[in-house]
Amino acid sequence: MKKSEVIKDLAKYKDWVDSLQLLSEQQANTPYQEGKWSPKEIVMHMAEWDRFTCEERLPEMQEGNVLKDVPFEPFNEEAARLANGKTFEEILTYAKEQRERILERLQQVDETEWIKEF
């Protein structure tokens, strides 16, 4: 996939996050189904993966590197826990900031590096 296409697709996420501002704090805290996460926890989960990608993954994405496994369950549980200490508005802002960080980093990647395998 071309760099410009990836950046365009990733940028659409911010529009989706903006659309969530219609939810009240109560709706944002209510799981969509019993035993499932709330919208607040889902967005924080995605924002934390964006943060991790920007800080831990993108620097390692170089030709010849092998990415280390991530303990997904503990990571996801921590993201859900973090959501409980913030308002939904704070989480939405954080989510957009984290996605913007990724977009900025990707825009800096030279086209010759973009096509290399890692």
MMTF fields as JSON, N, C-alpha, C and O atoms, coordinates in Angstrom:
{
  "mmtfVersion": "1.0.0",
  "mmtfProducer": "UNKNOWN",
  "numBonds": 471,
  "numAtoms": 472,
  "numGroups": 118,
  "numChains": 1,
  "numModels": 1,
  "chainsPerModel": [1],
  "groupsPerChain": [118],
  "chainIdList": ["A"],
  "bondAtomList": [4, 2, 8, 6, 12, 10, 16, 14, 20, 18, 24, 22, 28, 26, 32, 30, 36, 34, 40, 38, 44, 42, 48, 46, 52, 50, 56, 54, 60, 58, 64, 62, 68, 66, 72, 70, 76, 74, 80, 78, 84, 82, 88, 86, 92, 90, 96, 94, 100, 98, 104, 102, 108, 106, 112, 110, 116, 114, 120, 118, 124, 122, 128, 126, 132, 130, 136, 134, 140, 138, 144, 142, 148, 146, 152, 150, 156, 154, 160, 158, 164, 162, 168, 166, 172, 170, 176, 174, 180, 178, 184, 182, 188, 186, 192, 190, 196, 194, 200, 198, 204, 202, 208, 206, 212, 210, 216, 214, 220, 218, 224, 222, 228, 226, 232, 230, 236, 234, 240, 238, 244, 242, 248, 246, 252, 250, 256, 254, 260, 258, 264, 262, 268, 266, 272, 270, 276, 274, 280, 278, 284, 282, 288, 286, 292, 290, 296, 294, 300, 298, 304, 302, 308, 306, 312, 310, 316, 314, 320, 318, 324, 322, 328, 326, 332, 330, 336, 334, 340, 338, 344, 342, 348, 346, 352, 350, 356, 354, 360, 358, 364, 362, 368, 366, 372, 370, 376, 374, 380, 378, 384, 382, 388, 386, 392, 390, 396, 394, 400, 398, 404, 402, 408, 406, 412, 410, 416, 414, 420, 418, 424, 422, 428, 426, 432, 430, 436, 434, 440, 438, 444, 442, 448, 446, 452, 450, 456, 454, 460, 458, 464, 462, 468, 466],
  "bondOrderList": [1, 1, 1, 1, 1, 1, 1, 1, 1, 1, 1, 1, 1, 1, 1, 1, 1, 1, 1, 1, 1, 1, 1, 1, 1, 1, 1, 1, 1, 1, 1, 1, 1, 1, 1, 1, 1, 1, 1, 1, 1, 1, 1, 1, 1, 1, 1, 1, 1, 1, 1, 1, 1, 1, 1, 1, 1, 1, 1, 1, 1, 1, 1, 1, 1, 1, 1, 1, 1, 1, 1, 1, 1, 1, 1, 1, 1, 1, 1, 1, 1, 1, 1, 1, 1, 1, 1, 1, 1, 1, 1, 1, 1, 1, 1, 1, 1, 1, 1, 1, 1, 1, 1, 1, 1, 1, 1, 1, 1, 1, 1, 1, 1, 1, 1, 1, 1],
  "groupList": [{"groupName": "MET", "atomNameList": ["N", "CA", "C", "O"], "elementList": ["N", "C", "C", "O"], "formalChargeList": [0, 0, 0, 0], "bondAtomList": [1, 0, 2, 1, 3, 2], "bondOrderList": [1, 1, 2], "singleLetterCode": "M", "chemCompType": "L-PEPTIDE LINKING"}, {"groupName": "LYS", "atomNameList": ["N", "CA", "C", "O"], "elementList": ["N", "C", "C", "O"], "formalChargeList": [0, 0, 0, 0], "bondAtomList": [1, 0, 2, 1, 3, 2], "bondOrderList": [1, 1, 2], "singleLetterCode": "K", "chemCompType": "L-PEPTIDE LINKING"}, {"groupName": "SER", "atomNameList": ["N", "CA", "C", "O"], "elementList": ["N", "C", "C", "O"], "formalChargeList": [0, 0, 0, 0], "bondAtomList": [1, 0, 2, 1, 3, 2], "bondOrderList": [1, 1, 2], "singleLetterCode": "S", "chemCompType": "L-PEPTIDE LINKING"}, {"groupName": "GLU", "atomNameList": ["N", "CA", "C", "O"], "elementList": ["N", "C", "C", "O"], "formalChargeList": [0, 0, 0, 0], "bondAtomList": [1, 0, 2, 1, 3, 2], "bondOrderList": [1, 1, 2], "singleLetterCode": "E", "chemCompType": "L-PEPTIDE LINKING"}, {"groupName": "VAL", "atomNameList": ["N", "CA", "C", "O"], "elementList": ["N", "C", "C", "O"], "formalChargeList": [0, 0, 0, 0], "bondAtomList": [1, 0, 2, 1, 3, 2], "bondOrderList": [1, 1, 2], "singleLetterCode": "V", "chemCompType": "L-PEPTIDE LINKING"}, {"groupName": "ILE", "atomNameList": ["N", "CA", "C", "O"], "elementList": ["N", "C", "C", "O"], "formalChargeList": [0, 0, 0, 0], "bondAtomList": [1, 0, 2, 1, 3, 2], "bondOrderList": [1, 1, 2], "singleLetterCode": "I", "chemCompType": "L-PEPTIDE LINKING"}, {"groupName": "ASP", "atomNameList": ["N", "CA", "C", "O"], "elementList": ["N", "C", "C", "O"], "formalChargeList": [0, 0, 0, 0], "bondAtomList": [1, 0, 2, 1, 3, 2], "bondOrderList": [1, 1, 2], "singleLetterCode": "D", "chemCompType": "L-PEPTIDE LINKING"}, {"groupName": "LEU", "atomNameList": ["N", "CA", "C", "O"], "elementList": ["N", "C", "C", "O"], "formalChargeList": [0, 0, 0, 0], "bondAtomList": [1, 0, 2, 1, 3, 2], "bondOrderList": [1, 1, 2], "singleLetterCode": "L", "chemCompType": "L-PEPTIDE LINKING"}, {"groupName": "ALA", "atomNameList": ["N", "CA", "C", "O"], "elementList": ["N", "C", "C", "O"], "formalChargeList": [0, 0, 0, 0], "bondAtomList": [1, 0, 2, 1, 3, 2], "bondOrderList": [1, 1, 2], "singleLetterCode": "A", "chemCompType": "L-PEPTIDE LINKING"}, {"groupName": "TYR", "atomNameList": ["N", "CA", "C", "O"], "elementList": ["N", "C", "C", "O"], "formalChargeList": [0, 0, 0, 0], "bondAtomList": [1, 0, 2, 1, 3, 2], "bondOrderList": [1, 1, 2], "singleLetterCode": "Y", "chemCompType": "L-PEPTIDE LINKING"}, {"groupName": "TRP", "atomNameList": ["N", "CA", "C", "O"], "elementList": ["N", "C", "C", "O"], "formalChargeList": [0, 0, 0, 0], "bondAtomList": [1, 0, 2, 1, 3, 2], "bondOrderList": [1, 1, 2], "singleLetterCode": "W", "chemCompType": "L-PEPTIDE LINKING"}, {"groupName": "GLN", "atomNameList": ["N", "CA", "C", "O"], "elementList": ["N", "C", "C", "O"], "formalChargeList": [0, 0, 0, 0], "bondAtomList": [1, 0, 2, 1, 3, 2], "bondOrderList": [1, 1, 2], "singleLetterCode": "Q", "chemCompType": "L-PEPTIDE LINKING"}, {"groupName": "ASN", "atomNameList": ["N", "CA", "C", "O"], "elementList": ["N", "C", "C", "O"], "formalChargeList": [0, 0, 0, 0], "bondAtomList": [1, 0, 2, 1, 3, 2], "bondOrderList": [1, 1, 2], "singleLetterCode": "N", "chemCompType": "L-PEPTIDE LINKING"}, {"groupName": "THR", "atomNameList": ["N", "CA", "C", "O"], "elementList": ["N", "C", "C", "O"], "formalChargeList": [0, 0, 0, 0], "bondAtomList": [1, 0, 2, 1, 3, 2], "bondOrderList": [1, 1, 2], "singleLetterCode": "T", "chemCompType": "L-PEPTIDE LINKING"}, {"groupName": "PRO", "atomNameList": ["N", "CA", "C", "O"], "elementList": ["N", "C", "C", "O"], "formalChargeList": [0, 0, 0, 0], "bondAtomList": [1, 0, 2, 1, 3, 2], "bondOrderList": [1, 1, 2], "singleLetterCode": "P", "chemCompType": "L-PEPTIDE LINKING"}, {"groupName": "GLY", "atomNameList": ["N", "CA", "C", "O"], "elementList": ["N", "C", "C", "O"], "formalChargeList": [0, 0, 0, 0], "bondAtomList": [1, 0, 2, 1, 3, 2], "bondOrderList": [1, 1, 2], "singleLetterCode": "G", "chemCompType": "PEPTIDE LINKING"}, {"groupName": "HIS", "atomNameList": ["N", "CA", "C", "O"], "elementList": ["N", "C", "C", "O"], "formalChargeList": [0, 0, 0, 0], "bondAtomList": [1, 0, 2, 1, 3, 2], "bondOrderList": [1, 1, 2], "singleLetterCode": "H", "chemCompType": "L-PEPTIDE LINKING"}, {"groupName": "ARG", "atomNameList": ["N", "CA", "C", "O"], "elementList": ["N", "C", "C", "O"], "formalChargeList": [0, 0, 0, 0], "bondAtomList": [1, 0, 2, 1, 3, 2], "bondOrderList": [1, 1, 2], "singleLetterCode": "R", "chemCompType": "L-PEPTIDE LINKING"}, {"groupName": "PHE", "atomNameList": ["N", "CA", "C", "O"], "elementList": ["N", "C", "C", "O"], "formalChargeList": [0, 0, 0, 0], "bondAtomList": [1, 0, 2, 1, 3, 2], "bondOrderList": [1, 1, 2], "singleLetterCode": "F", "chemCompType": "L-PEPTIDE LINKING"}, {"groupName": "CYS", "atomNameList": ["N", "CA", "C", "O"], "elementList": ["N", "C", "C", "O"], "formalChargeList": [0, 0, 0, 0], "bondAtomList": [1, 0, 2, 1, 3, 2], "bondOrderList": [1, 1, 2], "singleLetterCode": "C", "chemCompType": "L-PEPTIDE LINKING"}],
  "groupTypeList": [0, 1, 1, 2, 3, 4, 5, 1, 6, 7, 8, 1, 9, 1, 6, 10, 4, 6, 2, 7, 11, 7, 7, 2, 3, 11, 11, 8, 12, 13, 14, 9, 11, 3, 15, 1, 10, 2, 14, 1, 3, 5, 4, 0, 16, 0, 8, 3, 10, 6, 17, 18, 13, 19, 3, 3, 17, 7, 14, 3, 0, 11, 3, 15, 12, 4, 7, 1, 6, 4, 14, 18, 3, 14, 18, 12, 3, 3, 8, 8, 17, 7, 8, 12, 15, 1, 13, 18, 3, 3, 5, 7, 13, 9, 8, 1, 3, 11, 17, 3, 17, 5, 7, 3, 17, 7, 11, 11, 4, 6, 3, 13, 3, 10, 5, 1, 3, 18],
  "groupIdList": [1, 2, 3, 4, 5, 6, 7, 8, 9, 10, 11, 12, 13, 14, 15, 16, 17, 18, 19, 20, 21, 22, 23, 24, 25, 26, 27, 28, 29, 30, 31, 32, 33, 34, 35, 36, 37, 38, 39, 40, 41, 42, 43, 44, 45, 46, 47, 48, 49, 50, 51, 52, 53, 54, 55, 56, 57, 58, 59, 60, 61, 62, 63, 64, 65, 66, 67, 68, 69, 70, 71, 72, 73, 74, 75, 76, 77, 78, 79, 80, 81, 82, 83, 84, 85, 86, 87, 88, 89, 90, 91, 92, 93, 94, 95, 96, 97, 98, 99, 100, 101, 102, 103, 104, 105, 106, 107, 108, 109, 110, 111, 112, 113, 114, 115, 116, 117, 118],
  "secStructList": [7, 7, 2, 2, 2, 2, 2, 2, 2, 2, 2, 2, 2, 2, 2, 2, 2, 2, 2, 4, 4, 4, 1, 7, 2, 2, 2, 2, 2, 1, 7, 1, 1, 6, 6, 1, 7, 7, 2, 2, 2, 2, 2, 2, 2, 2, 2, 2, 2, 2, 2, 2, 0, 0, 0, 0, 0, 4, 4, 4, 7, 1, 6, 6, 7, 7, 7, 7, 7, 7, 7, 2, 2, 2, 2, 2, 2, 2, 2, 2, 2, 2, 2, 6, 6, 1, 7, 2, 2, 2, 2, 2, 2, 2, 2, 2, 2, 2, 2, 2, 2, 2, 2, 2, 2, 2, 2, 2, 1, 7, 2, 2, 2, 2, 6, 7, 7, 7],
  "xCoordList": [0.841, 0.0, 0.892, 1.913, 0.509, 1.291, 1.222, 0.232, 2.3, 2.386, 1.211, 0.593, 0.898, -0.192, -1.536, -2.374, -1.746, -3.0, -3.101, -4.164, -1.995, -1.976, -2.263, -3.08, -1.602, -1.795, -3.239, -3.845, -3.775, -5.173, -6.133, -7.046, -5.928, -6.801, -6.675, -7.681, -5.463, -5.262, -5.864, -6.331, -5.853, -6.394, -7.912, -8.463, -8.589, -10.048, -10.477, -11.587, -9.623, -9.906, -10.267, -11.146, -9.583, -9.85, -11.279, -11.907, -11.795, -13.19, -14.133, -15.136, -13.812, -14.639, -14.633, -15.678, -13.454, -13.355, -14.204, -14.905, -14.146, -14.971, -16.456, -17.22, -16.857, -18.281, -18.749, -19.942, -17.835, -18.183, -18.507, -19.02, -18.215, -18.511, -20.014, -20.432, -20.818, -22.268, -22.711, -23.815, -21.853, -22.203, -22.099, -21.178, -23.042, -22.953, -21.916, -21.487, -21.522, -20.57, -21.161, -20.451, -22.453, -23.109, -23.084, -22.793, -23.385, -23.342, -21.916, -21.707, -20.947, -19.545, -19.061, -18.128, -19.69, -19.309, -20.102, -19.831, -21.062, -21.938, -21.445, -21.361, -21.12, -20.701, -21.792, -22.984, -21.374, -22.345, -23.107, -24.143, -22.587, -23.221, -22.669, -21.538, -23.451, -23.001, -21.69, -21.554, -20.747, -19.452, -18.475, -17.361, -18.872, -18.003, -17.526, -17.984, -16.621, -16.093, -17.069, -17.947, -16.894, -17.651, -16.965, -15.808, -17.663, -16.999, -15.746, -14.749, -15.804, -14.666, -13.449, -12.335, -13.669, -12.582, -12.07, -10.872, -12.979, -12.579, -11.686, -10.643, -12.092, -11.3, -9.946, -8.929, -9.926, -8.646, -7.738, -6.531, -8.317, -7.571, -6.908, -5.725, -7.67, -7.122, -6.058, -5.044, -6.298, -5.336, -4.018, -2.94, -4.12, -2.906, -2.124, -0.893, -2.819, -2.106, -1.443, -0.352, -2.094, -1.454, -0.192, 0.852, -0.296, 0.867, 2.001, 3.149, 1.664, 2.657, 3.288, 4.504, 2.474, 2.988, 3.977, 5.038, 3.619, 4.485, 5.792, 6.866, 5.686, 6.876, 7.722, 8.947, 7.076, 7.786, 7.936, 8.962, 6.93, 6.964, 7.633, 8.532, 7.216, 7.765, 9.278, 9.923, 9.877, 11.343, 12.021, 13.158, 11.339, 11.898, 11.631, 12.182, 10.799, 10.436, 11.523, 11.4, 12.582, 13.71, 14.072, 13.852, 14.623, 14.971, 15.831, 16.824, 15.426, 16.166, 15.729, 16.092, 14.968, 14.511, 13.362, 12.568, 13.301, 12.196, 11.508, 12.148, 10.213, 9.478, 9.221, 8.914, 9.349, 9.113, 7.62, 6.819, 7.264, 5.874, 5.472, 6.303, 4.195, 3.646, 2.637, 1.818, 2.676, 1.657, 0.326, 0.066, -0.503, -1.71, -2.702, -3.2, -2.992, -4.013, -3.667, -4.5, -2.472, -2.14, -2.157, -2.591, -1.686, -1.682, -3.111, -3.399, -4.0, -5.391, -6.083, -6.855, -5.813, -6.407, -5.962, -6.763, -4.693, -4.183, -4.842, -5.169, -5.037, -5.703, -7.126, -7.567, -7.838, -9.209, -9.194, -10.065, -8.218, -8.107, -7.843, -8.422, -6.974, -6.667, -7.901, -8.037, -8.789, -9.999, -10.868, -11.544, -10.856, -11.729, -11.319, -12.118, -10.109, -9.647, -9.749, -9.241, -10.407, -10.489, -11.927, -12.74, -12.214, -13.515, -13.464, -12.388, -14.623, -14.67, -14.049, -13.36, -14.287, -13.707, -12.181, -11.522, -11.622, -10.164, -9.647, -8.604, -10.366, -9.956, -10.035, -9.146, -11.086, -11.208, -10.063, -9.498, -9.728, -8.608, -7.301, -6.507, -7.087, -5.885, -5.797, -4.726, -6.912, -6.932, -6.529, -5.745, -7.05, -6.694, -5.226, -4.557, -4.728, -3.306, -2.399, -1.401, -2.736, -1.909, -1.926, -0.891, -3.086, -3.151, -2.367, -1.704, -2.434, -1.691, -0.185, 0.553, 0.269, 1.693, 2.126, 3.191, 1.299, 1.633, 1.678, 2.6, 0.687, 0.637, 1.866, 2.436, 2.269, 3.461, 4.709, 5.536, 4.838, 5.995, 6.002, 7.045, 4.85, 4.78, 5.065, 5.671, 4.638, 4.906, 6.402, 6.862, 7.15, 8.595, 9.371, 10.552, 8.716, 9.403, 9.667, 8.758, 10.908, 11.302, 10.688, 10.579, 10.294, 9.657, 10.531, 10.011, 11.851, 12.743, 12.715, 12.912, 12.476, 12.375, 11.009, 10.88, 10.01, 8.627, 8.452, 7.67, 9.169, 8.951, 9.849, 9.727, 10.746, 11.634, 10.891, 9.977, 11.303, 10.683, 11.448, 12.651, 10.716, 11.342, 10.809, 11.197],
  "yCoordList": [-1.167, 0.0, 1.237, 1.272, 2.236, 3.459, 4.238, 4.193, 4.948, 5.758, 6.723, 6.839, 7.405, 8.392, 7.741, 8.346, 6.517, 5.81, 5.419, 5.535, 4.959, 4.575, 5.8, 5.737, 6.894, 8.119, 8.598, 9.003, 8.552, 8.979, 8.103, 8.612, 6.795, 5.872, 6.064, 6.063, 6.226, 6.43, 7.757, 7.857, 8.76, 10.069, 10.031, 10.83, 9.131, 9.015, 8.696, 9.039, 8.056, 7.705, 8.936, 8.877, 10.048, 11.258, 11.742, 12.251, 11.59, 11.954, 11.053, 11.518, 9.779, 8.846, 9.231, 9.229, 9.56, 9.978, 11.232, 11.33, 12.182, 13.389, 13.045, 13.682, 12.053, 11.679, 11.133, 11.168, 10.64, 10.082, 11.157, 10.844, 12.401, 13.487, 13.626, 14.315, 12.984, 13.018, 12.187, 12.37, 11.276, 10.431, 11.209, 12.002, 10.975, 11.567, 10.785, 9.703, 11.345, 10.646, 9.316, 8.315, 9.314, 8.075, 7.031, 5.862, 7.441, 6.506, 5.998, 4.824, 6.885, 6.517, 5.523, 4.762, 5.523, 4.619, 3.32, 2.438, 3.189, 2.021, 1.007, 1.324, -0.201, -1.232, -1.443, -1.371, -1.701, -1.883, -3.19, -3.388, -4.078, -5.367, -5.862, -5.543, -6.623, -7.119, -7.901, -8.767, -7.57, -8.242, -7.677, -8.184, -6.644, -6.026, -4.664, -4.167, -4.082, -2.77, -1.668, -1.835, -0.539, 0.674, 1.398, 1.111, 2.334, 3.138, 3.839, 3.963, 4.288, 4.953, 4.015, 4.418, 2.794, 1.82, 1.425, 1.216, 1.326, 0.963, 2.038, 1.732, 3.291, 4.378, 4.49, 4.721, 4.328, 4.388, 3.238, 3.417, 2.082, 0.916, 1.227, 0.947, 1.799, 2.133, 3.236, 3.196, 4.212, 5.302, 4.784, 5.226, 3.84, 3.276, 2.455, 2.454, 1.767, 1.047, 2.025, 1.757, 3.152, 4.175, 4.705, 4.854, 4.987, 5.467, 4.441, 4.786, 3.189, 2.121, 2.014, 1.864, 2.089, 2.009, 3.128, 2.904, 4.325, 5.481, 5.396, 5.681, 5.003, 4.995, 3.731, 3.789, 2.604, 1.33, 0.634, 0.012, 0.742, -0.008, 0.75, 0.216, 1.966, 2.688, 2.824, 2.692, 3.083, 3.156, 1.826, 1.82, 0.722, -0.599, -1.07, -2.083, -0.352, -0.784, -0.355, 0.632, -1.146, -0.919, -2.239, -3.313, -2.136, -3.332, -4.272, -3.863, -5.526, -6.547, -6.746, -7.751, -5.827, -5.97, -6.967, -7.129, -7.622, -8.513, -7.908, -7.64, -7.698, -7.083, -8.091, -9.255, -7.629, -8.477, -8.645, -7.773, -9.779, -10.019, -9.077, -8.659, -8.75, -7.889, -8.71, -9.411, -8.638, -9.331, -8.575, -7.644, -8.988, -8.253, -8.101, -7.002, -9.176, -9.111, -8.119, -7.271, -8.181, -7.187, -5.754, -4.827, -5.589, -4.261, -3.744, -2.605, -4.578, -4.18, -3.904, -2.952, -4.723, -4.523, -3.196, -2.484, -2.867, -1.597, -0.418, 0.585, -0.526, 0.545, 0.754, 1.891, -0.331, -0.227, 0.408, 1.218, 0.051, 0.627, 2.13, 2.903, 2.538, 3.959, 4.761, 5.921, 4.152, 4.847, 5.264, 6.291, 4.48, 4.769, 6.008, 6.534, 6.484, 7.668, 8.954, 9.991, 8.895, 10.074, 10.283, 9.358, 11.519, 11.786, 11.321, 11.122, 11.152, 10.73, 11.799, 11.473, 13.055, 14.144, 14.086, 14.275, 13.825, 13.702, 12.54, 12.648, 11.455, 10.277, 10.558, 10.16, 11.238, 11.571, 12.475, 12.284, 13.445, 14.339, 13.56, 13.735, 12.707, 11.874, 10.968, 10.808, 10.386, 9.486, 10.228, 9.716, 11.406, 12.176, 12.602, 12.607, 12.959, 13.327, 12.157, 12.33, 10.971, 9.797, 9.447, 9.096, 9.54, 9.255, 10.293, 9.96, 11.538, 12.599, 12.352, 12.609, 11.858, 11.527, 10.481, 10.599, 9.461, 8.428, 9.03, 8.762, 9.835, 10.441, 11.305, 11.267, 12.076, 12.909, 12.063, 12.385, 10.985, 10.1, 9.457, 9.385, 8.997, 8.348, 9.328, 8.958, 10.551, 11.549, 11.819, 12.235, 11.584, 11.809, 10.656, 10.8, 9.521, 8.356, 8.597, 8.913, 8.443, 8.604, 7.483, 6.346, 7.804, 6.825, 5.592, 4.486, 5.769, 4.62, 3.675, 2.471, 4.192, 3.369, 2.696, 1.611, 3.342, 2.871, 1.468, 0.677, 1.162, -0.114, -1.244, -2.379, -0.943, -1.98, -2.891, -2.463, -4.159, -5.134, -5.152, -4.895, -5.462, -5.599, -6.844, -7.164],
  "zCoordList": [0.0, 0.0, 0.0, 0.686, -0.758, -0.844, 0.46, 1.19, 0.721, 1.932, 2.025, 3.084, 0.95, 0.973, 1.29, 1.958, 0.816, 1.095, 2.568, 3.177, 3.13, 4.539, 5.403, 6.322, 5.114, 5.889, 5.773, 6.765, 4.587, 4.376, 5.178, 5.828, 5.132, 5.867, 7.379, 8.088, 7.869, 9.302, 9.775, 10.91, 8.92, 9.286, 9.454, 10.212, 8.773, 8.89, 10.314, 10.719, 11.061, 12.453, 13.282, 14.142, 13.019, 13.794, 13.577, 14.506, 12.37, 12.096, 12.888, 13.429, 12.953, 13.721, 15.2, 15.851, 15.725, 17.121, 17.347, 18.355, 16.426, 16.551, 16.602, 17.327, 15.843, 15.815, 17.167, 17.467, 17.965, 19.269, 20.308, 21.382, 20.0, 20.932, 21.17, 22.1, 20.347, 20.523, 21.725, 22.237, 22.173, 23.306, 24.612, 24.803, 25.495, 26.826, 27.63, 27.227, 28.768, 29.628, 30.09, 30.19, 30.368, 30.793, 29.677, 29.93, 28.455, 27.326, 27.107, 26.802, 27.265, 27.054, 28.098, 27.844, 29.272, 30.354, 30.362, 31.178, 29.48, 29.465, 28.436, 27.249, 28.874, 27.906, 26.851, 27.153, 25.631, 24.555, 24.694, 24.06, 25.527, 25.8, 27.136, 27.501, 27.846, 29.147, 28.999, 28.135, 29.858, 29.827, 28.812, 28.676, 28.106, 27.096, 27.588, 28.616, 26.855, 27.208, 26.851, 26.005, 27.518, 27.203, 26.045, 25.739, 25.396, 24.359, 24.888, 24.176, 26.121, 26.746, 26.798, 26.464, 27.208, 27.295, 25.916, 25.723, 24.97, 23.6, 22.999, 22.421, 23.132, 22.555, 23.251, 22.596, 24.573, 25.293, 24.855, 24.694, 24.667, 24.187, 22.844, 22.646, 21.939, 20.621, 20.725, 20.028, 21.595, 21.771, 22.35, 21.955, 23.292, 23.878, 22.851, 22.87, 21.966, 20.911, 19.944, 19.442, 19.683, 18.854, 19.541, 18.905, 20.842, 21.595, 21.528, 21.249, 21.785, 21.744, 20.348, 20.221, 19.336, 17.969, 17.689, 17.108, 18.106, 17.861, 18.643, 18.114, 19.899, 20.765, 20.655, 20.761, 20.443, 20.489, 19.133, 18.86, 18.306, 17.045, 15.907, 15.256, 15.661, 14.517, 14.565, 13.525, 15.729, 15.756, 15.395, 14.925, 15.609, 15.324, 13.896, 13.465, 13.17, 11.818, 10.832, 10.107, 10.848, 9.964, 9.309, 9.868, 8.129, 7.377, 8.221, 8.822, 8.249, 8.968, 10.413, 11.024, 10.97, 12.358, 12.458, 11.532, 13.6, 13.931, 15.151, 16.168, 15.041, 16.144, 17.247, 16.987, 18.482, 19.648, 19.881, 19.543, 20.463, 20.834, 21.954, 22.76, 21.994, 23.035, 23.829, 23.235, 25.157, 25.962, 25.854, 26.617, 24.902, 24.552, 25.697, 25.943, 26.39, 27.442, 28.542, 28.862, 29.139, 30.16, 29.617, 30.301, 28.395, 27.779, 27.656, 28.025, 27.142, 26.953, 28.282, 28.394, 29.279, 30.602, 31.204, 31.809, 31.04, 31.555, 30.834, 31.467, 29.54, 28.789, 29.296, 29.461, 29.542, 30.066, 31.451, 31.77, 32.273, 33.609, 33.536, 34.3, 32.622, 32.453, 32.066, 32.453, 31.314, 30.87, 32.04, 31.98, 33.094, 34.233, 35.009, 35.783, 34.825, 35.536, 34.741, 35.167, 33.579, 32.711, 32.239, 32.228, 31.852, 31.239, 29.789, 29.226, 29.204, 27.809, 26.911, 25.945, 27.223, 26.433, 26.474, 25.451, 27.653, 27.771, 26.924, 26.28, 26.931, 26.154, 24.662, 23.909, 24.229, 22.804, 22.36, 21.284, 23.177, 22.862, 22.801, 21.877, 23.783, 23.832, 22.605, 22.021, 22.224, 21.06, 19.792, 18.993, 19.61, 18.415, 18.446, 17.413, 19.629, 19.759, 19.41, 18.709, 19.891, 19.611, 18.125, 17.558, 17.5, 16.059, 15.28, 14.297, 15.701, 15.022, 15.128, 14.177, 16.268, 16.426, 15.405, 14.799, 15.219, 14.236, 12.831, 12.06, 12.512, 11.183, 10.923, 9.833, 11.915, 11.762, 11.53, 10.677, 12.29, 12.128, 10.741, 10.093, 10.294, 8.987, 7.855, 6.85, 8.011, 6.975, 6.833, 5.77, 7.892, 7.87, 7.239, 6.921, 7.058, 6.487, 5.009, 4.242, 4.631, 3.235, 2.396, 2.855, 1.187, 0.293, 0.072, -0.076, 0.049, -0.174, 1.023, 0.857, 2.219, 3.412, 3.513, 4.079, 2.967, 3.069, 2.501, 3.027, 1.441, 0.75, 1.251, 0.792, 2.186, 2.703, 3.671, 4.376, 3.691, 4.612, 5.924, 5.977, 6.972, 8.289, 8.944, 10.067]
}
